[in-house]
Amino acid sequence: MTTYHPRRAARVLLVDAGGRVLLFEGSDPARPGHRYWFTPGGGLHPEETPAEGAARELAEETGLRLAPAELGEAVAAETIEFPFDGVWYRQEQEFFLVRISGWAVDTAGFDEIERASVHGHRWWTAAELAASTARYYPADLPDLLTRVLGAGPVPAGNGSLPC
């Protein structure tokens, strides 16, 4: 039986004027060959709201500073299970949509783990993601982008990261 460490997180769908979403390429320190793309965001501090955590993570990981209120309401939520650095997590996470005209990503705020496990970033369209053989999370990201860019909030779901 796998023991999961509970974790709360907030993630940001940072979308530019071309409809492209920012993703970071990372790897698991325990499995360096396991590369994947993921949205900005991360674990919440105790007593931090998802919007506060999303704004903090966005500033740390991209240099873009927004007040939590500027993120609005979460557009999606899910519970996922995944390993990272030898630890299994069960993470409840919310996604916030932030539209910008453009942004020069500044990763100076990365912490030690991010500096060691994040290898770059790229702006992707939903169509590029859908056509790609690259691994990305959430696994339904092209559909999620299509829904949130063309409609309002998406109902909360449940998912699991493939390993």
C-alpha positions as CSV (number, residue, x, y, z in Angstrom):
1,M,0.0,0.0,0.0
2,T,1.3,3.4,-1.0
3,T,1.4,6.1,1.7
4,Y,0.5,9.5,0.2
5,H,1.5,12.8,1.7
6,P,-1.4,15.3,1.4
7,R,-0.6,18.5,-0.3
8,R,-2.6,21.6,-1.3
9,A,-1.5,23.5,-4.4
10,A,-2.4,26.2,-6.8
11,R,-1.4,26.4,-10.5
12,V,-1.6,29.1,-13.1
13,L,-2.6,28.9,-16.7
14,L,-0.6,31.8,-17.9
15,V,-1.8,32.6,-21.4
16,D,-0.4,35.2,-23.8
17,A,-2.1,37.1,-26.6
18,G,-1.4,34.3,-29.0
19,G,-3.4,31.9,-26.9
20,R,-0.2,30.1,-25.8
21,V,0.2,28.7,-22.3
22,L,3.5,28.9,-20.4
23,L,4.9,25.5,-19.4
24,F,8.1,24.6,-17.6
25,E,10.0,21.5,-18.5
26,G,11.0,19.5,-15.5
27,S,12.3,16.2,-14.2
28,D,11.9,14.2,-11.1
29,P,15.3,14.1,-9.1
30,A,14.6,10.4,-8.3
31,R,14.0,9.7,-12.0
32,P,16.1,12.1,-14.0
33,G,15.0,10.6,-17.3
34,H,11.3,11.2,-16.5
35,R,10.8,14.6,-18.2
36,Y,7.5,16.4,-18.4
37,W,6.0,19.9,-18.9
38,F,3.9,21.6,-16.2
39,T,2.2,24.9,-15.4
40,P,3.6,27.5,-13.0
41,G,2.5,26.9,-9.4
42,G,3.1,24.7,-6.5
43,G,2.4,23.8,-2.9
44,L,0.5,26.2,-0.6
45,H,2.0,27.5,2.7
46,P,-0.1,26.7,5.8
47,E,-3.1,29.1,6.0
48,E,-2.5,30.4,2.5
49,T,-5.5,30.6,0.1
50,P,-5.2,29.1,-3.3
51,A,-5.2,32.6,-4.9
52,E,-2.5,33.8,-2.5
53,G,-0.4,30.7,-3.3
54,A,-0.9,31.1,-7.1
55,A,0.1,34.7,-7.0
56,R,3.2,33.9,-4.9
57,E,4.2,31.0,-7.1
58,L,3.7,33.0,-10.2
59,A,6.0,35.8,-8.9
60,E,8.7,33.3,-7.8
61,E,8.6,31.2,-11.0
62,T,8.0,33.9,-13.7
63,G,8.7,37.3,-12.1
64,L,5.1,38.3,-12.9
65,R,3.7,40.0,-9.8
66,L,-0.1,40.1,-9.4
67,A,-2.3,40.6,-6.4
68,P,-4.3,37.5,-5.5
69,A,-7.6,39.3,-6.3
70,E,-6.3,39.9,-9.9
71,L,-6.4,36.1,-10.5
72,G,-10.2,35.9,-10.0
73,E,-11.8,32.6,-9.2
74,A,-10.3,29.2,-9.9
75,V,-11.3,27.9,-13.3
76,A,-10.7,24.2,-12.5
77,A,-9.7,21.9,-9.7
78,E,-8.5,18.3,-9.4
79,T,-7.0,15.8,-7.0
80,I,-3.9,14.0,-8.4
81,E,-1.5,11.5,-7.1
82,F,2.2,11.5,-8.1
83,P,5.7,10.6,-7.0
84,F,8.4,13.3,-6.7
85,D,11.9,12.7,-5.4
86,G,10.9,9.3,-3.9
87,V,7.8,10.7,-2.1
88,W,4.2,10.0,-3.2
89,Y,1.8,12.9,-3.0
90,R,-2.0,13.3,-3.1
91,Q,-2.4,16.8,-4.2
92,E,-5.6,18.9,-4.2
93,Q,-5.0,21.7,-6.7
94,E,-6.8,24.6,-8.2
95,F,-6.0,26.3,-11.5
96,F,-6.3,30.1,-12.2
97,L,-6.4,31.6,-15.6
98,V,-4.2,34.7,-16.2
99,R,-4.3,36.4,-19.6
100,I,-1.4,38.6,-20.5
101,S,-0.3,40.3,-23.7
102,G,3.2,38.8,-23.4
103,W,5.8,38.2,-20.7
104,A,9.6,37.7,-20.5
105,V,9.9,34.9,-18.0
106,D,12.3,35.6,-15.1
107,T,13.2,32.5,-13.1
108,A,15.4,34.3,-10.6
109,G,12.9,33.4,-7.8
110,F,13.3,29.6,-8.3
111,D,14.2,27.7,-5.1
112,E,16.9,25.1,-4.9
113,I,14.7,22.2,-6.0
114,E,13.3,24.2,-8.9
115,R,16.8,25.2,-10.0
116,A,17.8,21.5,-10.0
117,S,14.7,20.0,-11.6
118,V,13.4,22.7,-14.1
119,H,15.3,22.6,-17.4
120,G,13.5,25.3,-19.4
121,H,10.2,26.8,-20.4
122,R,8.2,27.2,-23.5
123,W,4.9,28.8,-24.6
124,W,2.5,26.1,-26.1
125,T,-0.8,26.3,-28.0
126,A,-3.5,23.7,-27.1
127,A,-3.1,22.3,-30.6
128,E,0.7,22.0,-30.2
129,L,0.2,20.1,-26.9
130,A,-2.5,17.8,-28.4
131,A,-0.1,17.0,-31.4
132,S,2.9,16.5,-29.2
133,T,4.4,13.2,-27.8
134,A,5.8,15.2,-24.9
135,R,4.5,14.3,-21.4
136,Y,2.6,17.2,-19.8
137,Y,0.4,17.8,-16.7
138,P,-2.4,17.9,-16.3
139,A,-2.8,15.2,-18.9
140,D,-6.0,16.9,-20.2
141,L,-4.3,20.3,-20.6
142,P,-5.3,20.8,-24.3
143,D,-9.0,20.2,-23.4
144,L,-8.7,22.3,-20.3
145,L,-7.3,25.2,-22.2
146,T,-9.9,24.9,-24.9
147,R,-12.7,25.0,-22.3
148,V,-11.3,27.9,-20.2
149,L,-10.3,30.1,-23.1
150,G,-13.6,29.6,-24.8
151,A,-16.0,29.4,-21.9
152,G,-16.3,30.0,-18.2
153,P,-15.2,27.9,-15.2
154,V,-14.9,24.2,-15.5
155,P,-16.4,21.9,-12.8
156,A,-14.0,20.3,-10.4
157,G,-12.7,16.9,-11.4
158,N,-10.6,14.0,-10.2
159,G,-7.4,12.8,-11.8
160,S,-4.2,10.9,-11.4
161,L,-0.8,11.7,-13.0
162,P,0.5,8.8,-15.1
163,C,3.9,7.7,-13.9
